[in-house]
């Protein structure tokens, strides 16, 4: 049920996970102003809308945001998980301007919607996926499994903060959730590097792609 809500020595490696949004179709759903995390939108011709980090309401965005962490020697040897920082500045929802991600420097705002006309205009749901390569790599050919990076989710003021669930990259394609027809969803993702093994020095890079599709 979609219920409106009131939102109230080795040098340590430099680890960077690159993120990009890939859109199957791009058009922002035109919706009335409301404060909710999972909400109904008016039926219209079939289209999907997706943004990851910094986004725009009126077309494709060329921005590719990153999350990263740089380990000290003590952190590398300690083996404890480390939070990753973000270069995103998108704190406000593209839906209604609400402050969805209070601290974008440590969060990534992800929002998605799917619209269709009533009847047989497309399937009942669109699918949100993320695809990652097997590894992050540095310039020397050293690797870190992408499964070492996971994320938690939050949505302040919402009883359903996990509308897009928490998880970990799997070095392949991962289905995150489905979006019901004429629905908009969003929440904040915070990324963590597991730091389970000592790695060779270097800046490790890799890019993941989020897609929202309706066949």
C-alpha positions in Angstrom: 0.0 0.0 0.0 1.4 3.4 -1.0 0.7 5.7 2.0 1.9 9.3 1.9 4.2 10.1 4.9 5.2 13.2 6.6 8.9 13.5 6.3 10.2 15.4 9.0 56.1 -1.2 4.3 53.5 -1.0 2.0 51.6 2.1 1.5 47.9 1.7 2.2 45.8 1.5 -1.0 43.5 4.3 -2.2 40.2 2.6 -2.9 37.7 4.2 -5.3 34.5 2.7 -6.5 33.1 4.5 -9.5 29.3 4.8 -10.1 27.2 5.6 -13.0 23.5 5.6 -13.8 22.4 4.0 -17.1 18.8 4.8 -18.1 16.7 2.7 -20.5 14.2 5.6 -21.0 14.4 9.0 -19.4 11.5 11.2 -18.3 10.7 12.5 -14.9 7.2 11.5 -13.7 5.0 14.6 -13.2 3.6 14.2 -9.7 1.9 16.4 -7.2 4.0 17.6 -4.3 3.9 15.3 -1.4 6.3 13.9 1.2 6.7 10.2 0.9 9.3 7.5 0.2 7.1 5.1 -1.8 4.2 6.9 -3.5 1.7 6.7 -6.2 2.0 8.8 -9.4 -0.5 9.4 -12.1 -0.8 7.0 -15.0 0.7 8.1 -18.3 2.5 6.7 -21.4 5.1 4.2 -20.5 8.4 5.6 -19.2 11.1 5.1 -16.5 13.2 7.6 -14.6 16.4 6.8 -12.6 19.0 8.9 -10.9 22.0 7.9 -8.8 23.8 10.7 -6.9 23.7 14.0 -8.7 20.8 14.0 -11.1 18.5 16.2 -13.3 14.8 16.2 -13.8 14.8 17.1 -17.5 17.2 14.8 -19.3 20.3 12.7 -19.2 23.0 13.7 -16.7 26.7 13.3 -17.7 27.8 13.3 -14.0 29.4 10.1 -12.7 29.7 10.3 -8.9 32.3 8.3 -6.9 32.6 6.8 -3.5 36.0 6.3 -2.1 38.2 5.6 1.0 41.9 5.9 1.6 43.4 3.6 4.2 46.1 4.4 6.7 48.7 1.7 7.5 47.0 1.1 10.8 43.6 0.7 9.2 45.0 -1.7 6.6 46.6 -3.9 9.2 43.6 -3.6 11.6 41.2 -5.2 9.1 38.1 -3.3 10.3 35.4 -2.3 7.8 35.7 1.4 6.6 32.9 3.8 5.6 33.4 5.3 2.2 32.9 9.0 1.4 31.0 10.3 -1.6 31.5 13.3 -4.0 27.8 13.6 -4.5 26.2 16.9 -3.5 22.6 15.7 -4.1 20.8 15.9 -0.7 17.4 17.0 -2.0 14.9 14.7 -3.5 14.3 15.3 -7.3 10.7 14.4 -6.5 9.7 17.1 -4.1 12.9 18.8 -2.9 12.8 17.1 0.5 16.2 16.7 2.3 16.4 13.0 1.7 20.1 12.6 2.2 21.2 14.9 5.1 24.9 14.2 4.5 25.6 13.6 0.8 29.3 13.5 1.6 28.7 10.0 3.0 25.5 9.0 1.1 24.3 8.5 -2.4 20.7 9.4 -3.2 19.0 6.9 -5.5 15.5 7.4 -6.9 13.4 5.6 -9.5 9.9 5.7 -11.0 7.9 3.8 -13.5 4.8 5.0 -15.3 2.4 3.4 -17.7 -1.2 3.8 -18.9 -3.8 1.6 -17.3 -4.5 -1.6 -19.1 -1.9 -3.4 -21.1 0.6 -0.6 -21.7 3.7 -2.6 -20.6 4.4 -4.9 -17.7 3.1 -4.2 -14.1 6.6 -3.6 -12.8 10.0 -2.2 -13.9 13.3 -3.8 -12.6 16.1 -1.9 -10.9 19.5 -3.6 -11.2 23.2 -2.9 -10.5 26.0 -4.4 -12.4 29.6 -4.5 -11.2 32.8 -6.0 -12.6 34.5 -8.9 -10.8 37.2 -6.7 -9.3 38.6 -3.2 -8.7 42.1 -2.8 -10.2 45.1 -0.6 -9.8 47.7 0.3 -12.4 49.9 -2.7 -11.5 47.3 -5.3 -12.2 46.5 -5.9 -8.5 42.8 -6.5 -7.7 40.2 -6.3 -5.0 37.0 -8.2 -5.3 34.0 -5.9 -5.8 32.2 -8.0 -3.3 34.3 -6.3 -0.7 32.0 -3.2 -1.1 28.6 -3.2 0.5 26.0 -0.6 1.3 23.4 0.2 4.0 20.3 2.2 3.3 18.4 4.9 5.2 15.4 7.2 4.7 14.9 9.5 7.7 11.3 9.7 8.8 10.1 6.7 6.7 8.9 3.4 8.1 10.2 1.8 4.9 13.8 2.9 4.6 14.7 -0.3 2.7 12.4 0.3 -0.3 15.7 -0.2 -2.2 17.4 -2.8 0.0 20.9 -2.9 1.5 23.3 -5.4 -0.1 26.8 -6.0 -1.5 28.1 -6.0 -5.0 28.5 -9.4 -6.5 30.9 -9.0 -9.4 28.0 -9.3 -11.9 24.3 -8.3 -12.3 22.3 -7.9 -9.1 18.5 -7.3 -9.0 17.8 -4.8 -6.3 14.1 -4.4 -6.4 11.1 -4.0 -8.7 9.1 -0.7 -9.1 5.4 -1.0 -9.4 3.6 0.8 -12.2 2.9 4.4 -11.4 5.1 4.4 -8.4 8.2 6.5 -7.3 10.7 5.2 -4.8 13.9 6.6 -3.3 16.4 6.3 -0.4 20.0 6.9 0.6 22.9 4.5 0.2 26.0 4.5 2.4 28.9 2.4 1.2 31.4 0.3 3.2 34.7 -1.3 2.3 35.1 -4.7 4.1 38.9 -4.4 4.4 39.2 -8.2 4.9 42.8 -8.6 3.6 46.0 -6.6 3.2 46.3 -5.3 -0.3 49.2 -4.0 -2.4 49.6 -0.2 -2.6 47.8 1.7 -5.3 44.6 3.5 -6.3 42.0 0.8 -7.1 39.2 1.8 -9.5 36.0 0.2 -10.8 32.7 1.3 -12.2 29.2 0.0 -11.5 26.1 0.7 -13.5 22.6 1.1 -12.2 19.7 0.4 -14.7 16.0 0.7 -14.5 14.2 -1.2 -17.3 10.8 -2.1 -18.5 10.9 -4.5 -21.4 
